[in-house]
């Protein structure tokens, strides 16, 4: 989760977030190279007292500064397109979970096994234990098995919400009357925190998301107990 000392992206908890982190570093490296080169050229122009009195055109330099940006964009576009294909929907998920956004809480439905439905509200400050996080913990967590292909179907009952877990690289709009879906695979067990990322009213800041990733064995026990 994000803490006060976090300067970069959160630690990845899914293959998708790992690829997003790699793409971020790759693009940032290219931007730094371009920034340094352009800055060096501008500084040299400002402090250079020499001029070319008879310079009317320079086809060679025109060709260079047209081709180089095109090559740079290709180096950014190729991994970007690869990420789009990674984000593509899966055909045969092992588990499907329906998420419904409300003002101001989330509902979860596990319809693959039997009717498991519950609402997830933020824990009030008076009910927090010493190990809970203020404004981030909920009374009913979303339980998922790790290393499993999961399909998340997201919608809303009233206004537009956005179901987001940054450390998993997932952000999907919950739109009334529409079903949006995203594929998800969690690498490890743990708690993954998120929040609604679409301004949805007065209590927009008080509808957190908590996903608890456990082993498939314990997940099946949780399903049988519910």
ABEGO torsion letter per residue (X at the ends): XBBAABABBBBBABAAAAAAAAAAAAAAAAAAAAAAAAAAAAAAAAABABBBAABABBAAAAAAAAAAAAAAAAAAAAAAAAAAAAABBBABBABBBBBBBBOBBBBBBBAAABBBBBBBBBBBAAABBAABBBGABBABBBBBBBGBBBBBBBBBAABBBBBBBAAAGBBBBBBBGBBBBBBBBBABBEBBBBBBABBAEAAAAABBBBBBBBBAAAAAAAAAAX
